[in-house]
Amino acid sequence: KEILSTLIREPDTKLIIKKAKQGNSAAQLNLGDLYYHGGGGLRRDISKAMKWYDRALFNKADVGHQKEAVDRLCVLFHGVRKYKDMVAKKAVQRHAERK
């Protein structure tokens, strides 16, 4: 148990949020993941996950991170069957309009 607890650490959520707000695309993806999975002391929130994946997608800093953001957005879009989350639906529509 001790070995596992030292290997599995909670992410530094405050630092990730700070870096994401500063425009760091890797941090934006990580923050989206934290919201998607409900980790790092954050509650699961698909709308917020979509928001951060959206920001990572349109952040010109790193093409690799943009591809990862598209992949995550596609997974979320196909997983939302009833489209009750209007923020998620609008974010996906924005991506489709810009293509």
C-alpha positions, 0 to 999 in steps of 0.5 A, a space after each residue: 500500500 505504501 508503494 502504491 500511495 507514493 506512485 499514485 499522486 494527486 495532480 497539482 490542480 492549482 498549478 494546472 489551472 494556473 498554467 491552463 489559464 495562461 494558455 499552456 495547451 498541455 495544461 488545458 488538456 490535463 484540466 479537461 481530463 481532470 474535469 472529465 474524470 472528476 480528479 484532482 479534487 474537482 467534480 466531474 463536469 463535462 461542460 468544463 471538460 469541453 471548455 478546456 478541450 476547446 481551448 486546447 484545440 484553438 491554442 496554436 501552441 502545439 499541433 499535437 495537443 490540438 489533435 489530442 483535443 479533437 480526439 477527446 471532443 469527438 469521444 465526448 460528442 459521441 458519448 453524449 446521447 441526449 444532448 442535454 449539455 448545451 455547452 458541449 453541443 455548442 462547442 462541437 458545433 463551433 468546431 464543425 463550423 470552423 472546418 
